[in-house]
């Protein structure tokens, strides 16, 4: 069986010359140690096709700035735009960085209220709402009573979708309380109490739109997507026409790989500084502790670690429902994209993480 896999992999290597055909302006190359790596990737693909990870739709790996593996497991293929859910949130963080770079937003310490005043007046008035900053929403640590992981929270994402105006929904929320079992911000790591809140990120999309004077999709195309050669992106919209910065953006898997590579390269793409390096560093620096052993959180970016062959590798991750992930591992100079449709599967993030650590990354560690 091993010889059959090896033969298949060697055939694949012949089909993948070092300067392979140009695909979406990013060539596929064979990595060093190509035989061993190709065998490992072939085993991964076989396991995925056998259903060991349920419904995986694509797995892509880049290392050293080159695409070294790309497989699609659904009919949509390379050109399919995949709804990768909350990976969109990290894109919105990038757009905040781009708006700061052009001077439309003075910095992450800018108060949110002036940018969204037109959506008011807001219910539950409280002077502390005026003190909520862009950084509070970037780090999921504002004082708004919003928690997507609590079905009883007034700000739960599912309640937002029942309301026409999603930004007004956000700032109509009351200030959250801190019962004895919930650490107050001053008692929390980094001085912030984490609470996962999609509506806050939706509001950040409105902040970018207000600050730049351009619809969010237009600014995203000009400032981020076009420089990366990304086109045909598919946004979701609120009933009032606001593009949803909190989730649902449709992108190709290759597009997601580019976004991960942009982060790995400190905001540079093909020699152009698309995002400020300092902002990318801030995105990938801990600003809040998620709790429950789930590590830290940057600016709409998860900061997990992956255990690979007994070694722990710190990572940066974009993540969405179903286990959709873009994982950047600086120590390996690698980016891994996994897209899925595991929306009704138990522990979908654990499934994707196992695929990433035990297969995709293990293929790179020798």
Order of alpha helices (4+ residues) and beta strands (2+ residues): alpha-alpha-beta-beta-beta-alpha-alpha-alpha-alpha-alpha-alpha-alpha-beta-alpha-beta-beta-alpha-beta-beta-beta-beta-beta-beta-beta-beta-alpha
